[in-house]
Amino acid sequence: MAVSREVSDLLEQLERELQQRVNDDTRYDAYYEGSHRLERLGLAVPPEMEKLETVVNWCRTTVDSVSDRLQMRRFYMPGEDQASDDLLEQWDYNNLDSEAVLNHQETMILGRGFVSVGANEADPEFPLIRVESPREIVARVNRRWRRIDVAARFEPGEDDLDPTAQFATLYEPNSTTWFERVRGQWTEIDKDEHGLGVVPLVMFLNRRRVGRWDGSSEMKDVISLTDAACRSLTNLQLAGETHSVPQKYVLGMTKGDFVDKAGNPIPAWEAYFNSIWANANKDAKVGQFAASDLKNFHDTVNHYAQQVAGITGLPARYFGQTSVNPAAEGAIRADESRLILNAERKQAMFGDSWGWVMALSLRFRTGDWVQGSRIKTEWYDAGTPTRAQTADAMSKLYANGQGILSREGVWDELGWSEARKDRERGYLESEARITLTALEKDVAEEV
Protein backbone atom coordinates (compact mmCIF):
# COMPACT_ATOMS: atom_id res chain seq x y z
CA MET A 1 0.00 0.00 0.00
CA ALA A 2 1.34 3.43 -0.94
CA VAL A 3 2.22 5.71 1.95
CA SER A 4 1.27 9.32 2.51
CA ARG A 5 3.61 12.16 1.69
CA GLU A 6 4.03 12.89 5.41
CA VAL A 7 5.18 9.35 6.23
CA SER A 8 7.46 9.23 3.19
CA ASP A 9 9.14 12.50 4.19
CA LEU A 10 9.56 11.25 7.75
CA LEU A 11 11.29 8.07 6.56
CA GLU A 12 13.57 10.01 4.24
CA GLN A 13 14.54 12.40 7.04
CA LEU A 14 15.28 9.57 9.45
CA GLU A 15 17.32 7.75 6.81
CA ARG A 16 19.44 10.86 6.24
CA GLU A 17 20.03 11.19 9.99
CA LEU A 18 21.23 7.59 10.06
CA GLN A 19 23.52 8.15 7.07
CA GLN A 20 25.24 10.98 8.92
CA ARG A 21 26.56 8.42 11.40
CA VAL A 22 27.91 5.99 8.82
CA ASN A 23 31.48 7.33 8.67
CA ASP A 24 31.96 7.37 12.44
CA ASP A 25 30.30 3.96 12.85
CA THR A 26 32.49 2.43 10.14
CA ARG A 27 35.60 3.91 11.72
CA TYR A 28 34.79 2.62 15.22
CA ASP A 29 33.86 -0.78 13.84
CA ALA A 30 37.20 -1.03 12.00
CA TYR A 31 39.18 -0.10 15.09
CA TYR A 32 37.36 -2.65 17.25
CA GLU A 33 37.94 -5.38 14.66
CA GLY A 34 41.58 -4.30 14.20
CA SER A 35 41.06 -4.04 10.44
CA HIS A 36 42.09 -0.39 9.85
CA ARG A 37 44.95 -0.09 7.37
CA LEU A 38 48.18 1.74 8.07
CA GLU A 39 47.93 3.88 4.98
CA ARG A 40 45.13 5.65 6.81
CA LEU A 41 47.66 6.54 9.45
CA GLY A 42 49.89 8.44 7.03
CA LEU A 43 52.67 5.84 7.17
CA ALA A 44 54.44 5.20 3.84
CA VAL A 45 55.13 1.47 3.62
CA PRO A 46 56.84 0.06 0.49
CA PRO A 47 54.69 -2.52 -1.35
CA GLU A 48 57.18 -5.31 -0.69
CA MET A 49 57.02 -4.55 3.04
CA GLU A 50 53.21 -4.41 3.42
CA LYS A 51 53.23 -7.85 5.02
CA LEU A 52 55.07 -6.30 7.96
CA GLU A 53 52.21 -3.97 8.84
CA THR A 54 51.34 -4.47 12.51
CA VAL A 55 48.09 -3.54 14.23
CA VAL A 56 47.86 -3.60 18.03
CA ASN A 57 44.20 -3.97 18.99
CA TRP A 58 44.06 -2.03 22.25
CA CYS A 59 40.61 -0.77 21.25
CA ARG A 60 39.10 -4.24 21.61
CA THR A 61 40.88 -4.70 24.93
CA THR A 62 39.38 -1.43 26.16
CA VAL A 63 35.84 -2.53 25.30
CA ASP A 64 35.93 -6.22 26.18
CA SER A 65 37.67 -5.73 29.53
CA VAL A 66 34.63 -3.78 30.74
CA SER A 67 31.86 -5.68 28.93
CA ASP A 68 33.14 -8.99 30.33
CA ARG A 69 32.23 -7.71 33.80
CA LEU A 70 28.63 -6.81 32.95
CA GLN A 71 26.66 -9.93 33.81
CA MET A 72 23.03 -9.62 34.84
CA ARG A 73 21.86 -11.60 37.88
CA ARG A 74 18.12 -10.94 38.39
CA PHE A 75 15.27 -8.41 38.47
CA TYR A 76 13.04 -7.17 41.27
CA MET A 77 9.50 -5.94 40.75
CA PRO A 78 8.42 -2.72 42.53
CA GLY A 79 7.96 -3.24 46.26
CA GLU A 80 9.09 -6.89 46.20
CA ASP A 81 12.03 -8.37 48.09
CA GLN A 82 12.17 -11.62 46.14
CA ALA A 83 13.58 -11.80 42.62
CA SER A 84 10.93 -12.03 39.92
CA ASP A 85 10.65 -15.50 38.39
CA ASP A 86 8.46 -14.13 35.58
CA LEU A 87 11.09 -11.65 34.45
CA LEU A 88 13.79 -14.31 34.67
CA GLU A 89 11.69 -16.56 32.42
CA GLN A 90 11.38 -13.72 29.90
CA TRP A 91 15.14 -13.23 30.07
CA ASP A 92 15.94 -16.91 29.57
CA TYR A 93 13.38 -17.41 26.79
CA ASN A 94 15.05 -14.72 24.68
CA ASN A 95 18.61 -16.00 25.34
CA LEU A 96 19.53 -12.66 26.85
CA ASP A 97 22.47 -14.05 28.82
CA SER A 98 24.32 -14.12 25.51
CA GLU A 99 22.41 -11.45 23.60
CA ALA A 100 22.92 -8.87 26.35
CA VAL A 101 26.68 -9.26 25.93
CA LEU A 102 26.35 -8.26 22.28
CA ASN A 103 24.25 -5.25 23.21
CA HIS A 104 26.73 -4.06 25.82
CA GLN A 105 29.62 -4.44 23.38
CA GLU A 106 27.86 -2.56 20.58
CA THR A 107 26.82 0.19 22.97
CA MET A 108 30.40 0.72 24.08
CA ILE A 109 31.82 0.48 20.53
CA LEU A 110 29.43 2.90 18.84
CA GLY A 111 28.19 4.81 21.88
CA ARG A 112 24.59 3.62 21.55
CA GLY A 113 22.58 0.41 21.45
CA PHE A 114 18.95 -0.60 20.99
CA VAL A 115 16.68 -3.39 22.19
CA SER A 116 13.21 -3.89 20.73
CA VAL A 117 10.22 -5.63 22.29
CA GLY A 118 7.38 -7.12 20.26
CA ALA A 119 4.50 -9.57 20.41
CA ASN A 120 5.25 -13.24 19.84
CA GLU A 121 2.56 -14.84 17.72
CA ALA A 122 4.02 -18.32 18.27
CA ASP A 123 3.91 -17.98 22.07
CA PRO A 124 2.10 -14.90 23.45
CA GLU A 125 3.32 -15.71 26.98
CA PHE A 126 6.85 -14.77 25.95
CA PRO A 127 7.19 -11.51 23.98
CA LEU A 128 10.20 -11.24 21.68
CA ILE A 129 13.09 -9.20 23.06
CA ARG A 130 15.68 -8.55 20.38
CA VAL A 131 19.03 -6.82 20.41
CA GLU A 132 19.11 -4.56 17.36
CA SER A 133 22.07 -3.27 15.38
CA PRO A 134 22.67 0.41 16.24
CA ARG A 135 24.06 0.88 12.72
CA GLU A 136 20.55 0.28 11.35
CA ILE A 137 18.49 2.30 13.83
CA VAL A 138 17.96 6.01 14.36
CA ALA A 139 15.83 7.49 17.15
CA ARG A 140 14.50 10.96 17.88
CA VAL A 141 14.44 11.81 21.57
CA ASN A 142 12.05 14.31 23.08
CA ARG A 143 14.47 16.27 25.26
CA ARG A 144 11.70 17.75 27.38
CA TRP A 145 10.06 14.45 28.31
CA ARG A 146 13.24 12.39 27.88
CA ARG A 147 11.66 9.69 25.78
CA ILE A 148 11.78 8.44 22.21
CA ASP A 149 9.09 10.04 20.07
CA VAL A 150 9.80 8.06 16.90
CA ALA A 151 12.46 5.66 15.66
CA ALA A 152 13.18 3.73 12.48
CA ARG A 153 15.25 0.75 11.38
CA PHE A 154 16.64 0.58 7.84
CA GLU A 155 17.84 -2.73 6.42
CA PRO A 156 19.56 -3.43 3.09
CA GLY A 157 18.28 -6.03 0.67
CA GLU A 158 19.86 -9.37 -0.25
CA ASP A 159 22.35 -7.73 -2.61
CA ASP A 160 25.46 -7.16 -0.48
CA LEU A 161 26.89 -4.79 -3.10
CA ASP A 162 23.95 -2.40 -2.76
CA PRO A 163 23.99 -0.63 0.65
CA THR A 164 20.73 1.20 -0.06
CA ALA A 165 18.04 0.36 2.46
CA GLN A 166 15.29 -1.78 0.95
CA PHE A 167 13.27 -2.37 4.11
CA ALA A 168 12.27 -0.05 6.94
CA THR A 169 10.47 -0.37 10.26
CA LEU A 170 8.87 2.72 11.75
CA TYR A 171 8.40 2.67 15.55
CA GLU A 172 5.75 5.04 16.90
CA PRO A 173 4.08 5.24 20.34
CA ASN A 174 0.92 3.43 19.25
CA SER A 175 1.98 1.47 16.18
CA THR A 176 4.83 -0.30 14.40
CA THR A 177 4.81 -0.22 10.61
CA TRP A 178 6.92 -2.16 8.10
CA PHE A 179 7.84 -0.78 4.67
CA GLU A 180 9.57 -1.94 1.50
CA ARG A 181 11.16 0.29 -1.12
CA VAL A 182 9.57 -0.41 -4.51
CA ARG A 183 10.93 1.47 -7.52
CA GLY A 184 12.45 4.04 -5.22
CA GLN A 185 9.25 4.66 -3.21
CA TRP A 186 8.36 3.37 0.23
CA THR A 187 5.39 1.01 0.32
CA GLU A 188 3.64 -0.19 3.48
CA ILE A 189 3.59 -3.98 3.80
CA ASP A 190 2.35 -4.53 7.39
CA LYS A 191 1.27 -2.64 10.50
CA ASP A 192 0.72 -3.46 14.16
CA GLU A 193 -1.59 -1.16 16.13
CA HIS A 194 -0.31 -2.12 19.57
CA GLY A 195 -1.52 1.02 21.40
CA LEU A 196 1.27 0.95 23.98
CA GLY A 197 1.55 4.71 24.21
CA VAL A 198 5.36 4.42 24.02
CA VAL A 199 7.82 3.37 21.33
CA PRO A 200 8.60 -0.37 21.84
CA LEU A 201 12.29 0.34 21.58
CA VAL A 202 14.76 1.04 24.39
CA MET A 203 17.99 2.96 23.80
CA PHE A 204 21.24 2.27 25.64
CA LEU A 205 23.84 5.05 25.76
CA ASN A 206 27.49 4.84 26.72
CA ARG A 207 29.06 7.77 28.60
CA ARG A 208 25.88 9.83 28.30
CA ARG A 209 26.09 13.48 29.24
CA VAL A 210 23.37 15.79 30.49
CA GLY A 211 21.21 17.08 27.64
CA ARG A 212 22.84 14.79 25.06
CA TRP A 213 21.29 11.65 23.64
CA ASP A 214 23.97 10.26 21.37
CA GLY A 215 26.53 8.62 23.68
CA SER A 216 30.26 8.27 23.12
CA SER A 217 32.45 5.34 22.11
CA GLU A 218 34.50 3.71 24.86
CA MET A 219 37.43 3.63 22.40
CA LYS A 220 37.39 7.33 21.60
CA ASP A 221 40.22 8.30 23.95
CA VAL A 222 42.59 5.50 22.96
CA ILE A 223 42.34 5.57 19.16
CA SER A 224 45.11 8.13 18.65
CA LEU A 225 47.47 6.27 21.00
CA THR A 226 46.63 3.01 19.25
CA ASP A 227 47.56 4.60 15.93
CA ALA A 228 50.85 5.81 17.39
CA ALA A 229 51.65 2.34 18.71
CA CYS A 230 50.84 0.82 15.31
CA ARG A 231 53.30 3.19 13.65
CA SER A 232 56.03 2.32 16.12
CA LEU A 233 55.45 -1.43 15.84
CA THR A 234 55.43 -1.31 12.05
CA ASN A 235 58.66 0.69 12.09
CA LEU A 236 60.05 -1.90 14.49
CA GLN A 237 59.17 -4.64 12.02
CA LEU A 238 60.88 -2.78 9.21
CA ALA A 239 63.93 -2.07 11.34
CA GLY A 240 64.07 -5.68 12.46
CA GLU A 241 64.26 -6.82 8.85
CA THR A 242 67.01 -4.40 7.90
CA HIS A 243 68.91 -2.56 10.64
CA SER A 244 68.96 -5.30 13.25
CA VAL A 245 71.18 -7.42 10.95
CA PRO A 246 74.72 -5.97 10.82
CA GLN A 247 75.24 -4.10 7.58
CA LYS A 248 78.17 -5.46 5.53
CA TYR A 249 80.40 -3.70 3.12
CA VAL A 250 82.93 -4.81 0.54
CA LEU A 251 85.55 -2.72 -1.23
CA GLY A 252 87.50 -3.56 -4.39
CA MET A 253 85.03 -6.11 -5.80
CA THR A 254 82.65 -6.03 -8.72
CA LYS A 255 79.36 -7.76 -9.34
CA GLY A 256 81.15 -10.38 -11.42
CA ASP A 257 83.14 -11.53 -8.39
CA PHE A 258 79.98 -12.88 -6.70
CA VAL A 259 79.82 -16.31 -8.38
CA ASP A 260 79.63 -19.88 -7.11
CA LYS A 261 82.02 -22.72 -7.88
CA ALA A 262 80.34 -23.33 -11.21
CA GLY A 263 80.70 -19.68 -12.19
CA ASN A 264 77.00 -18.89 -11.78
CA PRO A 265 76.05 -15.46 -10.30
CA ILE A 266 74.99 -15.54 -6.63
CA PRO A 267 71.66 -13.75 -5.85
CA ALA A 268 72.14 -10.49 -3.98
CA TRP A 269 70.28 -11.55 -0.81
CA GLU A 270 72.06 -14.91 -0.65
CA ALA A 271 75.40 -13.15 -0.90
CA TYR A 272 74.38 -10.60 1.71
CA PHE A 273 73.28 -13.11 4.34
CA ASN A 274 76.17 -15.55 3.73
CA SER A 275 78.18 -15.72 6.91
CA ILE A 276 81.56 -16.19 5.16
CA TRP A 277 82.68 -14.40 2.04
CA ALA A 278 85.66 -15.74 0.14
CA ASN A 279 87.21 -14.17 -2.93
CA ALA A 280 90.40 -14.33 -4.93
CA ASN A 281 90.87 -10.56 -5.16
CA LYS A 282 93.79 -9.69 -2.90
CA ASP A 283 92.87 -6.00 -2.93
CA ALA A 284 89.26 -6.58 -1.77
CA LYS A 285 88.28 -5.58 1.78
CA VAL A 286 85.21 -6.96 3.58
CA GLY A 287 83.70 -5.71 6.87
CA GLN A 288 80.47 -4.89 8.70
CA PHE A 289 78.89 -2.02 10.62
CA ALA A 290 77.51 -2.33 14.11
CA ALA A 291 73.89 -3.58 14.34
CA SER A 292 71.17 -1.10 15.29
CA ASP A 293 69.74 -1.11 18.82
CA LEU A 294 65.94 -1.43 18.68
CA LYS A 295 65.40 -0.69 22.36
CA ASN A 296 64.01 2.76 21.55
CA PHE A 297 61.04 1.12 19.80
CA HIS A 298 60.36 -1.07 22.83
CA ASP A 299 60.45 1.89 25.19
CA THR A 300 58.16 3.90 22.92
CA VAL A 301 55.51 1.17 22.67
CA ASN A 302 55.67 0.58 26.43
CA HIS A 303 55.18 4.31 26.97
CA TYR A 304 52.08 4.31 24.78
CA ALA A 305 50.75 1.26 26.66
CA GLN A 306 51.18 3.08 29.97
CA GLN A 307 49.35 6.11 28.59
CA VAL A 308 46.42 3.96 27.47
CA ALA A 309 46.31 2.27 30.87
CA GLY A 310 46.22 5.67 32.56
CA ILE A 311 43.41 6.96 30.35
CA THR A 312 41.18 3.89 30.49
CA GLY A 313 41.83 2.92 34.11
CA LEU A 314 42.71 -0.61 33.02
CA PRO A 315 45.67 -2.31 34.71
CA ALA A 316 48.92 -1.89 32.78
CA ARG A 317 49.28 -5.68 32.59
CA TYR A 318 46.28 -5.73 30.25
CA PHE A 319 48.56 -4.08 27.69
CA GLY A 320 51.55 -6.34 28.16
CA GLN A 321 53.21 -4.49 31.04
CA THR A 322 53.84 -7.49 33.28
CA SER A 323 56.22 -8.04 36.16
CA VAL A 324 58.19 -11.18 36.92
CA ASN A 325 56.26 -11.93 40.11
CA PRO A 326 52.44 -12.07 39.98
CA ALA A 327 50.58 -9.57 42.14
CA ALA A 328 49.01 -10.66 45.42
CA GLU A 329 45.23 -11.03 45.67
CA GLY A 330 44.70 -7.71 47.43
CA ALA A 331 46.99 -5.91 45.01
CA ILE A 332 45.00 -7.25 42.06
CA ARG A 333 41.77 -5.83 43.49
CA ALA A 334 43.41 -2.48 44.18
CA ASP A 335 44.97 -2.37 40.72
CA GLU A 336 41.52 -2.85 39.16
CA SER A 337 39.73 -0.25 41.29
CA ARG A 338 39.10 2.19 38.41
CA LEU A 339 38.06 -0.64 36.09
CA ILE A 340 35.60 -1.93 38.68
CA LEU A 341 34.11 1.53 39.26
CA ASN A 342 33.71 2.03 35.51
CA ALA A 343 31.93 -1.33 35.20
CA GLU A 344 29.65 -0.52 38.15
CA ARG A 345 28.66 2.82 36.60
CA LYS A 346 27.75 1.04 33.39
CA GLN A 347 25.75 -1.50 35.39
CA ALA A 348 23.75 1.37 36.85
CA MET A 349 23.16 3.04 33.45
CA PHE A 350 22.47 -0.14 31.49
CA GLY A 351 20.42 -1.55 34.36
CA ASP A 352 17.92 1.30 34.05
CA SER A 353 17.51 0.55 30.35
CA TRP A 354 17.05 -3.17 30.98
CA GLY A 355 14.37 -2.27 33.51
CA TRP A 356 12.43 -0.47 30.78
CA VAL A 357 12.93 -3.44 28.45
CA MET A 358 11.40 -5.83 30.99
CA ALA A 359 8.56 -3.37 31.65
CA LEU A 360 7.70 -3.41 27.95
CA SER A 361 7.85 -7.20 27.98
CA LEU A 362 5.35 -7.31 30.84
CA ARG A 363 3.11 -4.89 28.96
CA PHE A 364 2.99 -7.21 25.94
CA ARG A 365 2.55 -10.28 28.13
CA THR A 366 -0.05 -9.18 30.67
CA GLY A 367 -1.41 -5.86 29.43
CA ASP A 368 -0.39 -4.25 32.73
CA TRP A 369 1.92 -1.27 32.72
CA VAL A 370 4.81 -1.09 35.19
CA GLN A 371 7.16 1.87 35.21
CA GLY A 372 10.49 0.59 34.01
CA SER A 373 12.33 2.91 36.36
CA ARG A 374 10.83 0.98 39.29
CA ILE A 375 12.11 -2.41 38.13
CA LYS A 376 15.45 -2.87 39.83
CA THR A 377 18.27 -4.84 38.31
CA GLU A 378 20.95 -6.74 40.18
CA TRP A 379 24.33 -7.58 38.67
CA TYR A 380 27.12 -9.92 39.54
CA ASP A 381 30.16 -8.40 41.25
CA ALA A 382 32.22 -6.44 38.74
CA GLY A 383 35.42 -7.20 40.67
CA THR A 384 37.59 -10.28 40.39
CA PRO A 385 37.78 -11.80 43.86
CA THR A 386 39.53 -15.14 43.97
CA ARG A 387 37.75 -18.25 45.18
CA ALA A 388 39.84 -18.23 48.35
CA GLN A 389 38.99 -14.59 49.08
CA THR A 390 35.27 -15.18 48.59
CA ALA A 391 35.19 -18.34 50.72
CA ASP A 392 37.10 -16.67 53.55
CA ALA A 393 34.89 -13.58 53.55
CA MET A 394 31.66 -15.60 53.42
CA SER A 395 32.74 -17.92 56.25
CA LYS A 396 33.41 -14.90 58.47
CA LEU A 397 30.07 -13.28 57.61
CA TYR A 398 28.17 -16.54 58.15
CA ALA A 399 30.10 -17.68 61.27
CA ASN A 400 28.21 -20.99 61.61
CA GLY A 401 24.85 -19.26 61.53
CA GLN A 402 25.79 -16.65 64.12
CA GLY A 403 27.05 -13.96 61.73
CA ILE A 404 25.32 -11.21 59.82
CA LEU A 405 24.54 -13.38 56.76
CA SER A 406 22.26 -16.38 56.48
CA ARG A 407 23.12 -19.48 54.50
CA GLU A 408 20.91 -18.29 51.65
CA GLY A 409 22.58 -14.89 51.80
CA VAL A 410 25.97 -16.54 51.41
CA TRP A 411 24.68 -18.33 48.32
CA ASP A 412 23.55 -15.02 46.89
CA GLU A 413 26.97 -13.48 47.47
CA LEU A 414 28.58 -16.46 45.77
CA GLY A 415 26.48 -15.68 42.69
CA TRP A 416 24.59 -18.97 42.58
CA SER A 417 21.57 -19.20 40.30
CA GLU A 418 18.16 -20.21 41.64
CA ALA A 419 18.55 -23.64 40.05
CA ARG A 420 21.91 -24.10 41.77
CA LYS A 421 20.42 -23.09 45.13
CA ASP A 422 17.49 -25.50 44.68
CA ARG A 423 19.95 -28.30 44.00
CA GLU A 424 21.96 -27.43 47.12
CA ARG A 425 18.78 -27.40 49.24
CA GLY A 426 18.10 -30.93 48.02
CA TYR A 427 21.61 -32.01 49.00
CA LEU A 428 21.22 -30.52 52.48
CA GLU A 429 17.86 -32.20 53.00
CA SER A 430 19.35 -35.52 51.94
CA GLU A 431 22.26 -35.09 54.36
CA ALA A 432 19.85 -34.13 57.16
CA ARG A 433 17.79 -37.31 56.59
CA ILE A 434 20.91 -39.47 56.64
CA THR A 435 22.09 -37.83 59.87
CA LEU A 436 18.66 -38.23 61.47
CA THR A 437 18.52 -41.90 60.50
CA ALA A 438 21.95 -42.50 62.00
CA LEU A 439 20.94 -40.78 65.25
CA GLU A 440 17.74 -42.83 65.50
CA LYS A 441 19.78 -45.99 64.97
CA ASP A 442 22.22 -45.04 67.72
CA VAL A 443 19.38 -44.26 70.13
CA ALA A 444 17.71 -47.60 69.34
CA GLU A 445 20.96 -49.49 70.03
CA GLU A 446 21.42 -47.72 73.39
CA VAL A 447 17.89 -48.60 74.42
Secondary structure, 3 states (H helix, E strand, C coil): CECCHHHHHHHHHHHHHHHCCHHHHHHHHHHHHCCCCHHHHCCCCCHHHHHHCCCCCHHHHHHHHHHCCCCEEEEECCCCCCCCHHHHHHHHHCCHHHHHHHHHHHHHHHCEEEEEEECCCCCCCCCEEEEECCCCEEEEEECCCCEEEEEEEEEECCCCCCCCEEEEEEEECCEEEEEEEECCEEEEEEEECCCCCCCCEEEEECCCCCCCCCCCCCCCCCHHHHHHHHHHHHHHHHHHHHCCCCCEEEECCCHHHCECCCCCECCHHHHHHCCCCCCCCCCCEEEECCCCCCHHHHHHHHHHHHHHHHHHCCCHHHHCCCCCCCCCHHHHHHHCHHHHHHHHHHHHHHHHHHHHHHHHHHHHHHCCCCCHHHCEEEECCCCCCCHHHHHHHHHHHHHHHCCCCCHHHHHHHHCCCHHHHHHHHHHHHHHHHHHHHHHHHHHHHHC
